[in-house]
């Protein structure tokens, strides 16, 4: 996982790693491991919490978009897209994501 945007936003917002750790209820070493990429699979809920603290979107932090400000429609869209997919399409995407993340962890 490329966490450079997490580091960038944390510094831009003036949030220290210890402060972020306190707000998330984790050890500061966990924050450093997220930022260094030592933790490859961050839980989605944690990503959402981090985005909220850094006043940005999970999509921006994960490089899915270059827009770093959330608006209500973009947040809703993140939850609506999967609902419009068929079971077959969701399965295909899930397989592709599994392949992608397995490639990232073997490098």
PAZAPA-4460 file (N, C-alpha, C; in steps of 0.05 Angstrom, whole numbers, plus 32768, in hexadecimal, padded with zeros to 4 digits):
% residues 107
    n_x    n_y    n_z   ca_x   ca_y   ca_z    c_x    c_y    c_z   seq   type   mol
   8011   7FE8   8000   8000   8000   8000   8012   8019   8000     1      X     A
   800D   802C   7FEE   801B   8045   7FED   800D   8058   8000     2      X     A
   801B   805E   8016   800F   806F   802B   8019   808C   802A     3      X     A
   8026   8093   8014   8032   80AE   8012   801D   80C4   8016     4      X     A
   8005   80C0   800D   7FF1   80D5   8010   7FE8   80D7   802D     5      X     A
   7FE9   80C1   803C   7FE2   80C2   8058   7FF7   80D3   8067     6      X     A
   8010   80CF   8061   8026   80DE   806D   8023   80FC   8065     7      X     A
   801F   8100   804B   801D   811B   8040   8006   812B   804E     8      X     A
   7FEE   811E   804F   7FD7   812C   805C   7FDB   812F   807A     9      X     A
   7FE7   811C   8087   7FEC   811E   80A3   7FFE   8136   80A9    10      X     A
   8012   813A   8099   8025   8150   809D   8017   816A   8096    11      X     A
   8008   816B   807F   7FF9   8183   8077   7FE6   818C   808C    12      X     A
   7FD9   8179   809A   7FC4   8180   80AE   7FD0   8185   80C9    13      X     A
   7FEB   8180   80CC   7FF8   8185   80E5   7FF1   8170   80FA    14      X     A
   7FEB   8158   80F1   7FE4   8142   8104   7FFD   8131   8108    15      X     A
   8006   812E   8120   801D   811D   8126   8015   8100   8126    16      X     A
   8028   80EF   8121   8023   80D2   8122   8018   80CA   813E    17      X     A
   8024   80D3   8154   8018   80CC   816E   7FFC   80D6   8171    18      X     A
   7FF6   80EE   8167   7FDA   80F8   816A   7FC7   80E7   8159    19      X     A
   7FCF   80E0   8141   7FBE   80CF   8130   7FB9   80B4   813E    20      X     A
   7FCF   80A9   8149   7FCC   808F   8157   7FB9   8091   816F    21      X     A
   7FBB   80A7   817E   7FA8   80AB   8194   7F8B   80AD   818B    22      X     A
   7F87   80BC   8175   7F6C   80BF   816A   7F60   80A5   815F    23      X     A
   7F72   8094   8155   7F69   807A   814A   7F68   8064   815F    24      X     A
   7F75   8069   8176   7F76   8055   818B   7F89   803E   8185    25      X     A
   7F9F   8045   8177   7FB4   8032   8171   7FCF   803C   817A    26      X     A
   7FE3   802B   817A   7FFE   8033   8181   800A   8044   816B    27      X     A
   801B   8057   8172   8028   8068   815E   8038   8057   814A    28      X     A
   8042   8041   8153   8051   802F   8141   803F   8025   812A    29      X     A
   8026   8022   8130   8013   8019   811B   8011   802E   8106    30      X     A
   8010   8048   810E   800F   805D   80FA   8028   805D   80E9    31      X     A
   803F   805A   80F5   8058   8059   80E6   8059   8041   80D3    32      X     A
   804D   802B   80DC   804C   8013   80CA   8039   8017   80B3    33      X     A
   8022   8025   80B7   8011   802C   80A1   8020   803D   808D    34      X     A
   802D   8051   8098   803B   8065   8086   8053   8059   8078    35      X     A
   8060   8046   8083   8077   803A   8076   806F   8023   8062    36      X     A
   8055   801B   8064   804C   8006   8052   8051   7FEA   805F    37      X     A
   805A   7FE9   8078   805E   7FD0   8085   8044   7FC1   8089    38      X     A
   802E   7FD0   808C   8014   7FC3   808E   8007   7FC6   8073    39      X     A
   8005   7FB1   8064   7FFB   7FB1   8049   7FDD   7FB4   8046    40      X     A
   7FCE   7FA8   8058   7FB1   7FA7   8055   7FA4   7FB6   806D    41      X     A
   7FA1   7FD0   8069   7F94   7FE0   807E   7F76   7FDA   807E    42      X     A
   7F6A   7FD6   8094   7F4D   7FD2   8095   7F3E   7FEB   808A    43      X     A
   7F29   7FE6   807B   7F1A   7FFC   806F   7F10   8010   8084    44      X     A
   7F06   8006   809A   7EFD   8017   80AF   7F13   8029   80BA    45      X     A
   7F2B   801F   80BB   7F42   802F   80C4   7F49   8045   80AF    46      X     A
   7F48   803D   8096   7F4D   8050   8080   7F38   8067   8082    47      X     A
   7F1F   8061   8086   7F0B   8075   8089   7F10   8088   80A0    48      X     A
   7F18   807C   80B7   7F1F   808C   80CF   7F36   809F   80C9    49      X     A
   7F4A   8095   80BC   7F62   80A6   80B5   7F5A   80BC   80A2    50      X     A
   7F4A   80B6   808E   7F41   80CA   807B   7F32   80E0   808A    51      X     A
   7F21   80D8   809D   7F11   80EC   80AC   7F24   80FE   80BC    52      X     A
   7F37   80F3   80CA   7F4A   8102   80DA   7F59   8116   80C8    53      X     A
   7F61   810D   80B0   7F71   811D   809E   7F60   812E   808B    54      X     A
   7F46   812E   8090   7F33   813F   8080   7F36   813B   8062    55      X     A
   7F36   8122   805A   7F38   811A   803E   7F26   8102   8039    56      X     A
   7F2A   80F4   8023   7F1A   80DD   801D   7F2C   80C4   801D    57      X     A
   7F20   80AD   8023   7F2F   8094   801F   7F39   8090   8003    58      X     A
   7F28   8098   7FEF   7F30   8095   7FD3   7F49   80A5   7FCD    59      X     A
   7F4C   80BD   7FD8   7F64   80CD   7FD3   7F7C   80C0   7FE0    60      X     A
   7F79   80B6   7FF9   7F90   80AA   8006   7F99   8091   7FF8    61      X     A
   7F87   8083   7FEB   7F8E   806A   7FDD   7F95   806E   7FBF    62      X     A
   7F97   8087   7FB7   7F9E   808E   7F9B   7F89   8086   7F87    63      X     A
   7F70   8083   7F90   7F5A   807D   7F7D   7F50   8095   7F70    64      X     A
   7F57   80AD   7F7B   7F4F   80C6   7F6F   7F63   80DB   7F77    65      X     A
   7F64   80F1   7F67   7F76   8107   7F6E   7F67   811D   7F7E    66      X     A
   7F4C   8119   7F81   7F3C   812C   7F90   7F3F   8125   7FAE    67      X     A
   7F49   8139   7FBD   7F4D   8133   7FDA   7F37   813E   7FEC    68      X     A
   7F22   8149   7FE1   7F0D   8153   7FF2   7EF3   8143   7FEC    69      X     A
   7EE7   813B   8002   7ECF   812B   7FFF   7EB7   813D   7FFD    70      X     A
   7EA5   8135   7FEC   7E8B   8142   7FEC   7E77   812B   7FF0    71      X     A
   7E5F   8132   7FF8   7E4B   811D   7FFF   7E47   810A   7FE8    72      X     A
   7E46   8114   7FCF   7E40   8102   7FB9   7E57   80EE   7FB4    73      X     A
   7E70   80F6   7FB8   7E87   80E4   7FB3   7E87   80CE   7FC8    74      X     A
   7E7F   80D5   7FE1   7E7E   80C1   7FF6   7E68   80AD   7FF0    75      X     A
   7E50   80B7   7FE9   7E3A   80A5   7FE2   7E41   8093   7FCB    76      X     A
   7E4F   809E   7FB7   7E56   808E   7F9F   7E67   8076   7FA7    77      X     A
   7E79   8079   7FBA   7E8A   8063   7FC3   7E7A   804B   7FCD    78      X     A
   7E63   8051   7FD9   7E52   803C   7FE4   7E3D   8032   7FD0    79      X     A
   7E36   8043   7FBC   7E22   803C   7FA8   7E2C   8029   7F92    80      X     A
   7E45   802D   7F8A   7E50   801E   7F73   7E4E   8000   7F78    81      X     A
   7E57   7FF6   7F8F   7E55   7FD8   7F93   7E38   7FCE   7F92    82      X     A
   7E25   7FDE   7F9A   7E09   7FD6   7F9A   7DFF   7FD2   7F7D    83      X     A
   7E0A   7FE0   7F6A   7E01   7FDE   7F4F   7E0E   7FC7   7F40    84      X     A
   7E22   7FBA   7F4B   7E2F   7FA4   7F3E   7E20   7F8A   7F43    85      X     A
   7E22   7F79   7F2F   7E17   7F5E   7F32   7E29   7F4E   7F44    86      X     A
   7E20   7F37   7F4D   7E31   7F26   7F5E   7E49   7F1D   7F4E    87      X     A
   7E45   7F17   7F35   7E5C   7F0E   7F24   7E71   7F25   7F21    88      X     A
   7E68   7F3D   7F1E   7E7A   7F54   7F1B   7E89   7F59   7F36    89      X     A
   7E7B   7F56   7F4C   7E88   7F5A   7F66   7E9D   7F44   7F6A    90      X     A
   7E97   7F2B   7F62   7EAA   7F15   7F65   7EC3   7F1A   7F54    91      X     A
   7EBF   7F24   7F3B   7ED5   7F29   7F29   7EE7   7F3F   7F34    92      X     A
   7EDB   7F54   7F3E   7EEB   7F6A   7F4A   7EFA   7F60   7F63    93      X     A
   7EED   7F50   7F73   7EFA   7F46   7F8B   7F12   7F35   7F83    94      X     A
   7F10   7F24   7F6F   7F27   7F14   7F66   7F3D   7F26   7F5B    95      X     A
   7F36   7F3B   7F4C   7F4B   7F4D   7F42   7F59   7F5C   7F58    96      X     A
   7F4A   7F64   7F6C   7F56   7F72   7F83   7F69   7F5F   7F92    97      X     A
   7F60   7F46   7F96   7F71   7F32   7FA3   7F8B   7F2F   7F94    98      X     A
   7F8A   7F2D   7F7A   7FA2   7F2A   7F69   7FB3   7F42   7F6C    99      X     A
   7FA7   7F5A   7F6B   7FB6   7F73   7F6D   7FC6   7F74   7F87   100      X     A
   7FB8   7F6E   7F9D   7FC5   7F70   7FB7   7FD9   7F5A   7FBC   101      X     A
   7FD5   7F43   7FB0   7FE9   7F2E   7FB2   8003   7F36   7FA3   102      X     A
   8000   7F44   7F8D   8017   7F4E   7F7E   8026   7F63   7F8D   103      X     A
   8017   7F75   7F9B   8024   7F8A   7FAA   8034   7F7F   7FC2   104      X     A
   802A   7F6A   7FCE   8038   7F60   7FE6   8050   7F4F   7FDF   105      X     A
   8052   7F45   7FC6   8069   7F35   7FBF   8081   7F45   7FB5   106      X     A
   807D   7F5F   7FB1   8094   7F70   7FA8   80A7   7F76   7FBE   107      X     A
***
